[in-house]
Amino acid sequence: MSDLGKTPLYDLHVELGAKMVPFAGYEMPVQYKLGVMKEHLHTREKAGLFDVSHMGQVILRHEGGYGPVAQAMEGLVPVSLLPLGEKRQRYGFFTNDEGGILDDLMMTNRGDHMLVVVNAACKEADIAHMKAGLEGVEVAEQRDRALLALQGPAAEEVLEPVAPGCDIMKFMDTGIFNSDFGELWVSRSGYTGE
């Protein structure tokens, strides 16, 4: 597995006894000592934390701010992004010339720029697609940030002490919170249920 990528949390996973396996070009934790069934049940009853740092996090910037970025991105996705409010997120997908789906992604209005999260398996192709199709837009992959998914009915309760105020977020809201862990970019965007 030496030619595989490692997420920023790789060493912590190993230290905590995770079983690491190849997935989408990365060494990813597939389970911990409790086992898959106990982890699954804990997540369904309480909350589970998942490292999804292998996914692509991309900042799109234009000297004119969010508007020109959104307008350019609307040429690549069949989704309306110009009216998307600040600190709001939208689900969409890249399409090919025949209208078929290349990949799905999440796009966030961060005020003066857009944050895009793409799937790990298509990350390189998605970034190349954006670079080729977004004239005048800076496309910058964020490689040094971890990305976590907190899922389960107690997710809000678990996150609130770390990101006070996240409990008022509605579906597809985003926010920035300062914590003991540094600056956290939080979105309430889980579509597999909370």
Long-range contacts (C-beta under 8 A, 24 or more apart in sequence): 1-27, 5-54, 7-51, 7-53, 7-54, 7-146, 8-53, 8-144, 8-145, 8-146, 9-51, 9-53, 9-146, 13-51, 23-54, 23-120, 24-54, 24-119, 24-120, 24-121, 24-123, 25-54, 25-120, 25-121, 26-54, 26-120, 28-54, 42-152, 43-151, 43-152, 44-152, 44-153, 45-152, 45-153, 46-152, 46-153, 46-154, 46-158, 47-150, 47-151, 47-152, 47-153, 47-154, 47-155, 47-157, 47-158, 48-150, 48-151, 48-152, 49-148, 49-149, 49-150, 50-148, 50-149, 50-150, 50-151, 51-146, 51-147, 51-148, 52-120, 52-147, 52-148, 52-149, 53-145, 53-146, 53-147, 53-148, 54-120, 54-123, 55-117, 55-118, 55-119, 55-120, 55-123, 55-147, 56-116, 56-117, 56-118, 56-119, 56-120, 56-123, 56-126, 56-127, 56-141, 57-115, 57-116, 57-117, 57-141, 57-142, 57-145, 57-147, 58-115, 58-116, 58-117, 58-118, 58-126, 58-127, 58-130, 58-139, 58-140, 58-141, 58-142, 59-110, 59-113, 59-114, 59-115, 59-116, 59-138, 59-140, 59-142, 60-113, 60-114, 60-115, 60-116, 60-130, 60-134, 60-137, 60-138, 60-139, 60-140, 61-112, 61-113, 61-137, 61-138, 61-140, 62-113, 62-136, 62-137, 62-138, 65-111, 65-112, 65-113, 66-109, 66-110, 66-111, 66-112, 66-113, 66-114, 68-136, 68-137, 69-113, 69-114, 69-134, 69-137, 70-109, 70-114, 72-133, 72-134, 72-135, 72-136, 72-137, 73-107, 73-114, 73-116, 73-130, 73-134, 73-137, 75-133, 75-134, 76-129, 76-130, 76-133, 76-134, 77-105, 77-107, 79-107, 81-107, 81-109, 81-114, 84-109, 85-109, 86-110, 86-111, 87-111, 87-173, 87-174, 87-175, 88-172, 88-173, 88-174, 89-172, 89-173, 89-174, 89-187, 89-189, 90-172, 91-172, 91-189, 91-191, 94-126, 94-129, 102-126, 102-129, 106-187, 106-189, 108-174, 108-187, 110-174, 115-174, 115-185, 117-147, 145-185, 149-190, 151-190, 151-192, 151-193, 151-194, 152-194, 153-194, 155-190, 155-194, 156-194, 159-186
